[in-house]
Amino acid sequence: MCRFLVYKGKDEILLSKLILEPTHSILTQSYDSRLRLDTRRPHNGDGFGVGYYTSHALGPAPCLFTSIIPAWNCINLSRLATKTASSLIFAHVRATTSGALADINCHPFRHRSLMFMHNGSIAAWQLVKRALAASLGDEWFLFVQGGTDSEWAFALFLDSMHRQGVDPSGEPPAGKGFGHAVLRRALRQTVERINALVGDVQEGGLDAEGGRSLLNFAVTDGVSVVCTRYVSSRTDEAASLYWSSGTSWRDEGGGRFVMERRDRGADIVLVASEPLTFERDNWVTVPTNSILTIHKQTVMIHPIIDEYYNHSPSYTRKSEFAKSKGLVSNAPGVTEVLTPAVVDLGGDGTVEEEEKSGEMDAVRQRLEVVQRERQRGG
């Protein structure tokens, strides 16, 4: 299936430093996804897209460049990436599971200042699509132009925002956006509504194999970024997702890049389906069934606590289902931990009070396991 990349930095970066030049750049992943465990379909060649934000003087909407040409064969991508810089970038390479090969089906998708992309699939999509469409308000039903489950998921996200009393078509204050808590609530509601729709179909006799959705979403309003790593299963692993942060993205030549850390700051945050480097300490796995938020260069991770969440931090999920979909990488040495530096549950007072107690308990449990493992290893 697909691969995506998010860059959020204090400073602008040339698109080429992320998309073209690293040895395992997202362009390389489009034709040589060597970390992919599913070898039946090793290419992500069904189009690509890049979205990035420009000067506020040009308006709040991101610029999108999409094409059905495979990323490795598009000369215009090289021309654009070497002369374009931004501090917030989304990139996506596509291996289609639904929807025709067409520009309108290439990620990212946008609505005004909002941008969205997806890696994964909604379970039993052909059976769920009609009910999902019927659940939308007219504006968001008419918003959809293509035929992918991903764009319909974006419409569901916009509808969820609207139901919160926040107009996705409005213009939020410059430099502030809609607020990371608003984006996070809407994305969690999107996951909940998809699960409910698939659950209704399951009651009609859908088999267990088809009943698992893989929902790695990324959404931004140009200020904050919210991503999910999620599978609608208590026993299966989600599609792979990693993050990295540091003070600079250092080019050491020959396609080798390193996330440099001069201090505890996070001037740069990257989120990717597959690591762009093979440095063991550069990348951390986003825990399955969790939501990652980047706000003011602070990374926050919240568990998504629902019927598919397992409260045991030492529980090991099976990866066979995600592997069969080509959605798990075998990146060596990447660890899956939650540390105090990673977790920031509402330090700014904006996280919902009803979420805090359950999430803090889950985080404490994970921290205790990590500490015990470190003690045994040290």
C-alpha positions in Angstrom: 0.0 0.0 0.0 0.9 3.7 0.3 3.7 5.5 2.2 3.6 9.0 3.6 5.9 11.6 5.2 5.3 14.7 7.3 7.8 17.5 8.0 7.1 20.2 10.6 10.0 22.5 11.3 10.8 25.9 12.8 12.6 26.8 9.5 11.8 26.0 5.9 13.6 23.1 4.2 14.0 22.3 0.5 11.5 19.6 -0.5 14.4 17.8 -2.2 16.1 17.3 1.2 13.2 15.0 2.2 11.7 13.7 -1.0 14.6 13.2 -3.3 18.0 13.1 -1.7 18.0 10.7 1.3 19.0 7.2 0.5 15.6 5.9 1.6 13.6 9.0 0.6 9.9 8.7 0.0 10.7 8.8 -3.8 13.0 5.8 -3.3 10.2 4.1 -1.4 7.9 4.4 -4.4 10.1 1.9 -6.4 12.4 0.3 -3.9 10.4 -0.2 -0.7 13.1 -2.5 0.8 11.6 -2.3 4.3 8.3 -3.6 3.0 7.6 -7.1 4.2 5.0 -7.8 1.5 7.0 -8.7 -1.6 3.9 -9.5 -3.8 3.5 -5.8 -4.6 6.7 -4.0 -3.8 6.0 -0.7 -5.7 4.1 2.4 -4.8 3.7 3.6 -8.4 0.1 4.6 -8.7 0.8 8.3 -8.4 2.1 10.7 -5.8 1.4 14.0 -4.2 3.2 16.8 -2.3 1.4 19.5 -0.2 3.1 22.4 1.5 2.3 25.7 3.0 3.7 29.0 1.6 3.8 32.6 2.8 0.7 33.8 4.7 0.6 36.6 2.1 -0.5 34.0 -0.4 -3.4 32.8 1.7 -3.9 30.0 4.2 -4.5 27.1 1.7 -1.6 24.7 1.0 -0.1 24.3 -2.4 -0.7 20.8 -3.9 1.2 19.0 -6.6 -0.1 15.6 -7.6 0.4 13.3 -10.6 -0.4 9.8 -11.7 3.1 9.5 -13.1 5.2 7.3 -10.8 7.2 9.5 -8.5 10.5 8.0 -9.8 9.7 9.0 -13.4 8.4 12.6 -12.9 10.9 15.2 -14.0 8.7 18.0 -12.8 8.9 16.7 -9.2 12.6 17.0 -9.3 12.4 20.5 -10.8 9.9 21.6 -8.2 11.5 20.0 -5.1 15.0 21.5 -5.7 13.5 25.1 -5.8 10.7 24.9 -3.3 11.0 25.3 0.5 8.4 25.1 3.3 8.2 24.6 7.1 5.3 22.2 6.8 5.2 19.5 4.2 3.1 16.4 3.4 4.3 13.9 0.8 2.6 10.6 -0.3 3.2 7.8 -2.7 0.3 5.7 -3.7 -0.4 2.0 -4.2 -4.1 2.0 -4.9 -6.7 -0.2 -3.1 -9.8 1.8 -4.1 -10.4 4.4 -6.7 -9.1 4.7 -10.3 -5.7 5.9 -11.3 -6.4 9.6 -11.5 -5.1 12.9 -10.2 -8.2 13.5 -8.1 -7.4 10.3 -6.2 -3.9 11.2 -5.3 -3.1 12.4 -1.8 -2.8 14.8 0.0 -6.4 16.2 -0.1 -7.2 19.7 1.0 -10.1 21.9 2.1 -9.3 25.5 2.6 -6.4 25.6 5.1 -6.8 21.8 6.0 -4.7 19.0 4.4 -5.2 15.3 4.9 -3.6 12.0 3.8 -4.1 8.3 4.6 -2.1 5.1 4.6 -4.2 2.0 5.0 -7.8 1.0 4.1 -11.4 1.1 5.5 -12.6 -2.5 6.0 -15.3 -3.8 3.6 -15.2 -0.4 1.8 -17.7 -1.4 -0.9 -20.2 -2.3 1.7 -19.5 0.6 4.0 -19.3 3.4 1.4 -23.0 4.0 1.0 -23.7 4.3 4.7 -20.7 6.6 5.2 -21.9 8.9 2.5 -25.4 9.0 3.9 -24.0 10.0 7.3 -22.5 13.2 5.9 -24.0 16.7 5.8 -24.7 17.9 2.2 -21.6 20.2 2.1 -19.2 17.3 2.9 -21.0 14.8 0.7 -20.6 17.2 -2.3 -17.0 17.9 -1.3 -15.8 14.5 -2.5 -14.5 14.5 -6.1 -12.7 11.1 -6.4 -13.4 7.5 -5.5 -11.0 6.6 -2.7 -11.9 5.5 0.8 -9.3 8.0 1.9 -11.1 11.1 0.5 -14.4 9.9 2.0 -12.5 9.6 5.3 -11.4 13.2 4.9 -15.1 14.2 4.3 -16.0 12.3 7.5 -13.3 14.3 9.3 -14.7 17.6 8.0 -18.2 16.6 9.0 -16.9 15.6 12.5 -15.3 19.0 12.8 -18.6 20.7 11.8 -20.5 18.7 14.3 -18.2 20.0 17.0 -19.3 23.5 16.1 -16.1 24.4 14.2 -16.6 25.4 10.6 -13.8 23.8 8.5 -14.5 26.4 5.8 -13.8 29.2 8.1 -10.5 31.1 8.4 -8.9 30.5 11.7 -6.6 33.2 13.2 -3.4 33.5 11.3 -0.6 31.5 13.0 -3.0 29.8 15.4 -5.1 27.5 13.3 -8.2 25.7 14.6 -6.2 24.3 17.6 -4.6 20.9 18.0 -7.4 19.8 20.4 -10.0 20.4 17.8 -8.1 18.5 15.1 -7.5 15.6 17.6 -11.1 15.3 18.7 -12.3 15.4 15.1 -9.8 12.7 14.0 -10.8 10.5 16.9 -14.4 10.9 16.1 -13.6 10.0 12.5 -12.1 6.7 13.7 -15.1 6.0 16.0 -17.5 6.6 13.2 -15.7 4.4 10.8 -15.6 1.6 13.4 -19.4 2.0 13.9 -20.1 1.8 10.2 -17.9 -1.3 9.8 -19.5 -2.8 12.9 -23.0 -2.4 11.3 -21.7 -4.3 8.3 -20.1 -7.0 10.4 -23.4 -7.7 12.0 -24.7 -8.6 8.6 -22.1 -11.4 8.3 -18.8 -9.8 7.2 -15.9 -12.2 7.8 -13.2 -11.3 10.4 -10.5 -10.9 7.8 -12.3 -8.1 6.1 -13.4 -6.5 9.3 -10.2 -4.7 10.2 -9.6 -1.1 9.2 -6.0 0.2 9.0 -6.3 3.9 9.7 -3.0 5.8 9.6 -4.2 9.4 9.1 -2.4 12.7 9.0 -4.1 16.0 9.1 -2.9 19.6 9.5 -4.4 23.1 9.5 -1.0 24.7 8.7 -0.1 25.2 12.3 -0.6 21.9 14.2 -0.3 18.3 12.8 -2.2 15.3 14.1 -1.5 11.7 13.0 -3.0 8.3 14.0 -1.6 4.8 13.9 -4.6 2.6 14.3 -6.1 -0.8 13.5 -9.6 -1.9 14.5 -8.4 -5.1 16.2 -7.3 -6.0 19.7 -4.7 -8.5 18.5 -3.3 -7.2 15.3 -0.5 -4.7 14.6 -1.3 -1.4 12.8 0.5 -0.2 9.7 4.0 1.0 10.5 4.6 4.6 11.6 7.7 6.3 13.0 8.7 9.7 14.2 11.9 11.6 14.7 12.9 14.9 16.1 16.0 17.0 16.5 17.7 20.4 16.0 18.8 19.9 12.4 18.5 17.5 9.4 22.2 17.2 8.5 23.2 16.3 5.0 26.5 14.2 5.2 26.6 13.7 1.5 26.1 10.7 -0.7 22.4 10.5 0.3 23.2 10.1 4.0 21.2 12.3 6.3 21.3 12.3 10.1 18.8 13.9 12.6 21.2 15.9 14.8 20.3 16.7 18.4 22.3 19.5 20.0 19.9 19.9 22.9 16.4 18.7 24.0 14.7 21.0 21.5 12.6 19.7 18.5 13.3 22.3 15.8 12.4 19.6 13.3 9.8 16.8 13.6 9.4 14.1 11.0 6.7 11.4 10.8 7.0 8.7 8.2 5.6 5.3 7.2 9.2 4.2 6.8 12.3 5.8 8.2 14.3 8.0 5.8 17.5 6.9 7.4 18.9 3.7 8.8 20.3 5.3 12.0 19.0 3.2 14.9 18.6 6.1 17.4 17.0 8.5 14.8 13.5 7.0 14.8 10.9 5.9 17.4 7.9 3.8 16.6 4.5 5.4 17.2 2.6 3.0 19.4 -0.3 1.1 17.8 -3.7 2.7 18.4 -2.4 6.0 19.4 -2.6 9.6 18.2 0.4 11.8 17.7 0.2 15.6 17.8 2.8 18.2 16.8 2.0 21.6 18.3 4.6 24.4 18.6 7.3 21.7 17.9 6.1 19.7 20.9 5.3 16.1 20.3 2.4 14.7 22.3 1.2 11.0 22.1 -2.2 9.9 23.4 -3.5 6.4 23.5 -6.8 5.9 21.6 -8.7 4.1 24.3 -11.7 2.2 22.9 -12.8 -1.4 22.5 -9.6 -2.2 20.5 -7.1 -0.8 23.1 -5.1 -3.2 25.2 -4.2 -1.7 28.6 -1.3 -4.1 29.1 1.9 -2.3 28.0 3.7 -5.6 27.6 1.1 -7.1 25.2 2.5 -8.1 21.8 0.3 -7.8 18.8 0.5 -10.0 15.7 1.8 -8.4 12.5 0.6 -10.9 9.9 -2.5 -8.9 8.8 -0.6 -5.6 8.3 2.2 -7.5 6.6 -0.3 -9.1 4.2 -1.3 -5.6 3.2 2.3 -4.4 2.7 1.9 -2.0 5.6 4.6 -3.0 8.0 8.3 -2.3 7.6 11.1 -4.3 9.1 13.3 -1.3 10.0 16.0 -2.7 12.3 16.6 -1.4 15.8 13.7 1.0 15.9 12.2 1.0 19.4 8.7 1.5 20.6 8.6 3.4 23.8 6.8 6.3 25.5 9.1 8.4 27.5 8.6 11.6 29.5 10.2 13.6 26.7 7.7 12.2 24.3 4.5 12.4 26.3 2.9 15.7 27.0 -0.7 15.1 28.1 -2.3 18.5 28.3 0.5 20.6 29.8 -1.0 23.6 28.1 -4.4 23.0 29.6 -6.1 22.2 26.3 -6.5 18.5 26.5 -10.0 17.3 27.4 -10.3 16.5 31.1 -12.2 13.3 30.5 -9.3 11.9 28.5 -6.6 12.6 31.0 -7.1 10.0 33.7 -7.3 7.0 31.4 -4.5 8.2 29.1 -2.2 9.0 32.1 -2.8 5.5 33.5 -1.9 3.9 30.2 1.2 6.0 29.8 2.4 5.3 33.4 2.0 1.6 32.7 4.1 1.8 29.6 6.7 3.9 31.4 7.0 1.3 34.2 7.6 -1.5 31.6 10.2 0.6 29.8 12.0 1.3 33.0 12.0 -2.3 34.1 13.4 -3.4 30.7 16.1 -0.8 30.9 17.1 -2.0 34.4 17.3 -5.6 33.2 19.4 -4.5 30.2 21.7 -2.3 32.2 
